[in-house]
Amino acid sequence: MGEVYWEENHDYQIDLRNAAWSLELQPLYREYNLSLADVDWICEFNGISC
């Protein structure tokens, strides 16, 4: 099941509660000291990844 996420500046949010699953990537980037990319979240709706 998805969740509601805020972007890092808390200016906007995305509601992915209707997704089959979702994952926020920012914590992983920080944990592994990776350069940030433009992808903040990944999710799946009706068998289609977004």
mmCIF file as gemmi writes it, N, C-alpha and C atoms, coordinates in Angstrom:
data_model
loop_
_atom_site.group_PDB
_atom_site.id
_atom_site.type_symbol
_atom_site.label_atom_id
_atom_site.label_alt_id
_atom_site.label_comp_id
_atom_site.label_asym_id
_atom_site.label_entity_id
_atom_site.label_seq_id
_atom_site.pdbx_PDB_ins_code
_atom_site.Cartn_x
_atom_site.Cartn_y
_atom_site.Cartn_z
_atom_site.occupancy
_atom_site.B_iso_or_equiv
_atom_site.pdbx_formal_charge
_atom_site.auth_seq_id
_atom_site.auth_asym_id
_atom_site.pdbx_PDB_model_num
ATOM 1 N N . MET Axp A 1 ? 0.852 -1.186 0 1 0 ? 1 A 1
ATOM 2 C CA . MET Axp A 1 ? 0 0 0 1 0 ? 1 A 1
ATOM 3 C C . MET Axp A 1 ? 0.889 1.238 0 1 0 ? 1 A 1
ATOM 4 N N . GLY Axp A 2 ? 0.494 2.24 -0.705 1 0 ? 2 A 1
ATOM 5 C CA . GLY Axp A 2 ? 1.257 3.481 -0.776 1 0 ? 2 A 1
ATOM 6 C C . GLY Axp A 2 ? 1.021 4.373 0.425 1 0 ? 2 A 1
ATOM 7 N N . GLU Axp A 3 ? 1.664 5.51 0.417 1 0 ? 3 A 1
ATOM 8 C CA . GLU Axp A 3 ? 1.572 6.49 1.494 1 0 ? 3 A 1
ATOM 9 C C . GLU Axp A 3 ? 1.446 7.892 0.909 1 0 ? 3 A 1
ATOM 10 N N . VAL Axp A 4 ? 1.324 8.877 1.786 1 0 ? 4 A 1
ATOM 11 C CA . VAL Axp A 4 ? 1.379 10.286 1.392 1 0 ? 4 A 1
ATOM 12 C C . VAL Axp A 4 ? 2.798 10.759 1.71 1 0 ? 4 A 1
ATOM 13 N N . TYR Axp A 5 ? 3.465 11.352 0.721 1 0 ? 5 A 1
ATOM 14 C CA . TYR Axp A 5 ? 4.845 11.806 0.888 1 0 ? 5 A 1
ATOM 15 C C . TYR Axp A 5 ? 4.945 13.308 0.675 1 0 ? 5 A 1
ATOM 16 N N . TRP Axp A 6 ? 5.869 13.933 1.389 1 0 ? 6 A 1
ATOM 17 C CA . TRP Axp A 6 ? 6.212 15.347 1.191 1 0 ? 6 A 1
ATOM 18 C C . TRP Axp A 6 ? 7.557 15.409 0.488 1 0 ? 6 A 1
ATOM 19 N N . GLU Axp A 7 ? 7.724 16.36 -0.429 1 0 ? 7 A 1
ATOM 20 C CA . GLU Axp A 7 ? 9.038 16.548 -1.036 1 0 ? 7 A 1
ATOM 21 C C . GLU Axp A 7 ? 9.95 17.211 -0.008 1 0 ? 7 A 1
ATOM 22 N N . GLU Axp A 8 ? 11.244 17.19 -0.273 1 0 ? 8 A 1
ATOM 23 C CA . GLU Axp A 8 ? 12.237 17.569 0.745 1 0 ? 8 A 1
ATOM 24 C C . GLU Axp A 8 ? 12.104 18.994 1.283 1 0 ? 8 A 1
ATOM 25 N N . ASN Axp A 9 ? 11.541 19.916 0.531 1 0 ? 9 A 1
ATOM 26 C CA . ASN Axp A 9 ? 11.36 21.287 1.006 1 0 ? 9 A 1
ATOM 27 C C . ASN Axp A 9 ? 9.99 21.504 1.646 1 0 ? 9 A 1
ATOM 28 N N . HIS Axp A 10 ? 9.181 20.468 1.681 1 0 ? 10 A 1
ATOM 29 C CA . HIS Axp A 10 ? 7.831 20.506 2.25 1 0 ? 10 A 1
ATOM 30 C C . HIS Axp A 10 ? 6.934 21.551 1.581 1 0 ? 10 A 1
ATOM 31 N N . ASP Axp A 11 ? 7.185 21.8 0.284 1 0 ? 11 A 1
ATOM 32 C CA . ASP Axp A 11 ? 6.343 22.731 -0.469 1 0 ? 11 A 1
ATOM 33 C C . ASP Axp A 11 ? 5.123 22.03 -1.062 1 0 ? 11 A 1
ATOM 34 N N . TYR Axp A 12 ? 5.235 20.751 -1.333 1 0 ? 12 A 1
ATOM 35 C CA . TYR Axp A 12 ? 4.115 20.011 -1.896 1 0 ? 12 A 1
ATOM 36 C C . TYR Axp A 12 ? 4.196 18.555 -1.459 1 0 ? 12 A 1
ATOM 37 N N . GLN Axp A 13 ? 3.075 17.857 -1.643 1 0 ? 13 A 1
ATOM 38 C CA . GLN Axp A 13 ? 3.02 16.443 -1.286 1 0 ? 13 A 1
ATOM 39 C C . GLN Axp A 13 ? 2.416 15.646 -2.429 1 0 ? 13 A 1
ATOM 40 N N . ILE Axp A 14 ? 2.621 14.342 -2.38 1 0 ? 14 A 1
ATOM 41 C CA . ILE Axp A 14 ? 2.031 13.443 -3.359 1 0 ? 14 A 1
ATOM 42 C C . ILE Axp A 14 ? 1.315 12.335 -2.594 1 0 ? 14 A 1
ATOM 43 N N . ASP Axp A 15 ? 0.091 12.066 -2.988 1 0 ? 15 A 1
ATOM 44 C CA . ASP Axp A 15 ? -0.734 11.055 -2.326 1 0 ? 15 A 1
ATOM 45 C C . ASP Axp A 15 ? -0.687 9.776 -3.153 1 0 ? 15 A 1
ATOM 46 N N . LEU Axp A 16 ? 0.028 8.795 -2.652 1 0 ? 16 A 1
ATOM 47 C CA . LEU Axp A 16 ? 0.144 7.51 -3.347 1 0 ? 16 A 1
ATOM 48 C C . LEU Axp A 16 ? -0.573 6.395 -2.58 1 0 ? 16 A 1
ATOM 49 N N . ARG Axp A 17 ? -1.558 6.752 -1.77 1 0 ? 17 A 1
ATOM 50 C CA . ARG Axp A 17 ? -2.273 5.751 -0.967 1 0 ? 17 A 1
ATOM 51 C C . ARG Axp A 17 ? -3.039 4.747 -1.817 1 0 ? 17 A 1
ATOM 52 N N . ASN Axp A 18 ? -3.387 5.087 -3.04 1 0 ? 18 A 1
ATOM 53 C CA . ASN Axp A 18 ? -4.093 4.149 -3.915 1 0 ? 18 A 1
ATOM 54 C C . ASN Axp A 18 ? -3.145 3.279 -4.728 1 0 ? 18 A 1
ATOM 55 N N . ALA Axp A 19 ? -1.861 3.467 -4.561 1 0 ? 19 A 1
ATOM 56 C CA . ALA Axp A 19 ? -0.878 2.644 -5.276 1 0 ? 19 A 1
ATOM 57 C C . ALA Axp A 19 ? -0.792 1.265 -4.634 1 0 ? 19 A 1
ATOM 58 N N . ALA Axp A 20 ? -0.445 0.268 -5.435 1 0 ? 20 A 1
ATOM 59 C CA . ALA Axp A 20 ? -0.227 -1.079 -4.903 1 0 ? 20 A 1
ATOM 60 C C . ALA Axp A 20 ? 0.941 -1.054 -3.919 1 0 ? 20 A 1
ATOM 61 N N . TRP Axp A 21 ? 1.966 -0.277 -4.216 1 0 ? 21 A 1
ATOM 62 C CA . TRP Axp A 21 ? 3.114 -0.071 -3.336 1 0 ? 21 A 1
ATOM 63 C C . TRP Axp A 21 ? 3.805 1.218 -3.746 1 0 ? 21 A 1
ATOM 64 N N . SER Axp A 22 ? 4.589 1.776 -2.844 1 0 ? 22 A 1
ATOM 65 C CA . SER Axp A 22 ? 5.374 2.975 -3.149 1 0 ? 22 A 1
ATOM 66 C C . SER Axp A 22 ? 6.622 2.971 -2.282 1 0 ? 22 A 1
ATOM 67 N N . LEU Axp A 23 ? 7.619 3.719 -2.723 1 0 ? 23 A 1
ATOM 68 C CA . LEU Axp A 23 ? 8.886 3.801 -2.012 1 0 ? 23 A 1
ATOM 69 C C . LEU Axp A 23 ? 9.445 5.205 -2.172 1 0 ? 23 A 1
ATOM 70 N N . GLU Axp A 24 ? 9.838 5.808 -1.069 1 0 ? 24 A 1
ATOM 71 C CA . GLU Axp A 24 ? 10.496 7.114 -1.106 1 0 ? 24 A 1
ATOM 72 C C . GLU Axp A 24 ? 11.994 6.888 -1.185 1 0 ? 24 A 1
ATOM 73 N N . LEU Axp A 25 ? 12.654 7.475 -2.173 1 0 ? 25 A 1
ATOM 74 C CA . LEU Axp A 25 ? 14.071 7.215 -2.41 1 0 ? 25 A 1
ATOM 75 C C . LEU Axp A 25 ? 15.015 8.139 -1.653 1 0 ? 25 A 1
ATOM 76 N N . GLN Axp A 26 ? 14.568 9.314 -1.238 1 0 ? 26 A 1
ATOM 77 C CA . GLN Axp A 26 ? 15.453 10.263 -0.563 1 0 ? 26 A 1
ATOM 78 C C . GLN Axp A 26 ? 16.178 9.662 0.645 1 0 ? 26 A 1
ATOM 79 N N . PRO Axp A 27 ? 15.497 8.93 1.537 1 0 ? 27 A 1
ATOM 80 C CA . PRO Axp A 27 ? 16.218 8.342 2.677 1 0 ? 27 A 1
ATOM 81 C C . PRO Axp A 27 ? 17.317 7.367 2.248 1 0 ? 27 A 1
ATOM 82 N N . LEU Axp A 28 ? 17.094 6.638 1.169 1 0 ? 28 A 1
ATOM 83 C CA . LEU Axp A 28 ? 18.12 5.718 0.68 1 0 ? 28 A 1
ATOM 84 C C . LEU Axp A 28 ? 19.322 6.469 0.126 1 0 ? 28 A 1
ATOM 85 N N . TYR Axp A 29 ? 19.063 7.57 -0.595 1 0 ? 29 A 1
ATOM 86 C CA . TYR Axp A 29 ? 20.166 8.387 -1.114 1 0 ? 29 A 1
ATOM 87 C C . TYR Axp A 29 ? 21.044 8.875 0.033 1 0 ? 29 A 1
ATOM 88 N N . ARG Axp A 30 ? 20.419 9.352 1.108 1 0 ? 30 A 1
ATOM 89 C CA . ARG Axp A 30 ? 21.178 9.857 2.252 1 0 ? 30 A 1
ATOM 90 C C . ARG Axp A 30 ? 21.927 8.734 2.972 1 0 ? 30 A 1
ATOM 91 N N . GLU Axp A 31 ? 21.247 7.606 3.177 1 0 ? 31 A 1
ATOM 92 C CA . GLU Axp A 31 ? 21.857 6.486 3.9 1 0 ? 31 A 1
ATOM 93 C C . GLU Axp A 31 ? 23.119 5.973 3.214 1 0 ? 31 A 1
ATOM 94 N N . TYR Axp A 32 ? 23.097 5.939 1.888 1 0 ? 32 A 1
ATOM 95 C CA . TYR Axp A 32 ? 24.229 5.4 1.136 1 0 ? 32 A 1
ATOM 96 C C . TYR Axp A 32 ? 25.117 6.489 0.536 1 0 ? 32 A 1
ATOM 97 N N . ASN Axp A 33 ? 24.93 7.745 0.972 1 0 ? 33 A 1
ATOM 98 C CA . ASN Axp A 33 ? 25.736 8.874 0.504 1 0 ? 33 A 1
ATOM 99 C C . ASN Axp A 33 ? 25.788 8.959 -1.021 1 0 ? 33 A 1
ATOM 100 N N . LEU Axp A 34 ? 24.634 8.828 -1.641 1 0 ? 34 A 1
ATOM 101 C CA . LEU Axp A 34 ? 24.543 8.921 -3.092 1 0 ? 34 A 1
ATOM 102 C C . LEU Axp A 34 ? 24.165 10.334 -3.498 1 0 ? 34 A 1
ATOM 103 N N . SER Axp A 35 ? 24.616 10.738 -4.655 1 0 ? 35 A 1
ATOM 104 C CA . SER Axp A 35 ? 24.204 12.039 -5.197 1 0 ? 35 A 1
ATOM 105 C C . SER Axp A 35 ? 22.709 11.986 -5.463 1 0 ? 35 A 1
ATOM 106 N N . LEU Axp A 36 ? 22.031 13.065 -5.16 1 0 ? 36 A 1
ATOM 107 C CA . LEU Axp A 36 ? 20.591 13.093 -5.384 1 0 ? 36 A 1
ATOM 108 C C . LEU Axp A 36 ? 20.261 13.094 -6.865 1 0 ? 36 A 1
ATOM 109 N N . ALA Axp A 37 ? 19.193 12.429 -7.185 1 0 ? 37 A 1
ATOM 110 C CA . ALA Axp A 37 ? 18.703 12.385 -8.557 1 0 ? 37 A 1
ATOM 111 C C . ALA Axp A 37 ? 17.325 13.031 -8.587 1 0 ? 37 A 1
ATOM 112 N N . ASP Axp A 38 ? 16.726 13.107 -9.757 1 0 ? 38 A 1
ATOM 113 C CA . ASP Axp A 38 ? 15.416 13.733 -9.89 1 0 ? 38 A 1
ATOM 114 C C . ASP Axp A 38 ? 14.274 12.833 -9.44 1 0 ? 38 A 1
ATOM 115 N N . VAL Axp A 39 ? 14.535 11.578 -9.19 1 0 ? 39 A 1
ATOM 116 C CA . VAL Axp A 39 ? 13.478 10.654 -8.781 1 0 ? 39 A 1
ATOM 117 C C . VAL Axp A 39 ? 13.342 10.685 -7.271 1 0 ? 39 A 1
ATOM 118 N N . ASP Axp A 40 ? 12.142 11.049 -6.781 1 0 ? 40 A 1
ATOM 119 C CA . ASP Axp A 40 ? 11.886 11.078 -5.34 1 0 ? 40 A 1
ATOM 120 C C . ASP Axp A 40 ? 11.124 9.845 -4.88 1 0 ? 40 A 1
ATOM 121 N N . TRP Axp A 41 ? 10.202 9.336 -5.723 1 0 ? 41 A 1
ATOM 122 C CA . TRP Axp A 41 ? 9.368 8.199 -5.339 1 0 ? 41 A 1
ATOM 123 C C . TRP Axp A 41 ? 9.203 7.278 -6.532 1 0 ? 41 A 1
ATOM 124 N N . ILE Axp A 42 ? 8.956 6.01 -6.241 1 0 ? 42 A 1
ATOM 125 C CA . ILE Axp A 42 ? 8.522 5.074 -7.266 1 0 ? 42 A 1
ATOM 126 C C . ILE Axp A 42 ? 7.285 4.369 -6.715 1 0 ? 42 A 1
ATOM 127 N N . CYS Axp A 43 ? 6.413 3.928 -7.615 1 0 ? 43 A 1
ATOM 128 C CA . CYS Axp A 43 ? 5.162 3.303 -7.183 1 0 ? 43 A 1
ATOM 129 C C . CYS Axp A 43 ? 4.614 2.431 -8.312 1 0 ? 43 A 1
ATOM 130 N N . GLU Axp A 44 ? 3.534 1.703 -7.983 1 0 ? 44 A 1
ATOM 131 C CA . GLU Axp A 44 ? 2.866 0.866 -8.969 1 0 ? 44 A 1
ATOM 132 C C . GLU Axp A 44 ? 1.358 1.047 -8.853 1 0 ? 44 A 1
ATOM 133 N N . PHE Axp A 45 ? 0.723 1.317 -9.987 1 0 ? 45 A 1
ATOM 134 C CA . PHE Axp A 45 ? -0.736 1.383 -10.107 1 0 ? 45 A 1
ATOM 135 C C . PHE Axp A 45 ? -1.171 0.399 -11.161 1 0 ? 45 A 1
ATOM 136 N N . ASN Axp A 46 ? -2.058 -0.52 -10.841 1 0 ? 46 A 1
ATOM 137 C CA . ASN Axp A 46 ? -2.627 -1.465 -11.807 1 0 ? 46 A 1
ATOM 138 C C . ASN Axp A 46 ? -1.564 -2.169 -12.637 1 0 ? 46 A 1
ATOM 139 N N . GLY Axp A 47 ? -0.481 -2.584 -11.999 1 0 ? 47 A 1
ATOM 140 C CA . GLY Axp A 47 ? 0.573 -3.319 -12.695 1 0 ? 47 A 1
ATOM 141 C C . GLY Axp A 47 ? 1.52 -2.437 -13.488 1 0 ? 47 A 1
ATOM 142 N N . ILE Axp A 48 ? 1.368 -1.128 -13.428 1 0 ? 48 A 1
ATOM 143 C CA . ILE Axp A 48 ? 2.235 -0.205 -14.165 1 0 ? 48 A 1
ATOM 144 C C . ILE Axp A 48 ? 3.061 0.593 -13.161 1 0 ? 48 A 1
ATOM 145 N N . SER Axp A 49 ? 4.39 0.479 -13.274 1 0 ? 49 A 1
ATOM 146 C CA . SER Axp A 49 ? 5.266 1.258 -12.389 1 0 ? 49 A 1
ATOM 147 C C . SER Axp A 49 ? 5.259 2.707 -12.812 1 0 ? 49 A 1
ATOM 148 N N . CYS Axp A 50 ? 5.311 3.608 -11.83 1 0 ? 50 A 1
ATOM 149 C CA . CYS Axp A 50 ? 5.329 5.037 -12.138 1 0 ? 50 A 1
ATOM 150 C C . CYS Axp A 50 ? 6.458 5.703 -11.397 1 0 ? 50 A 1
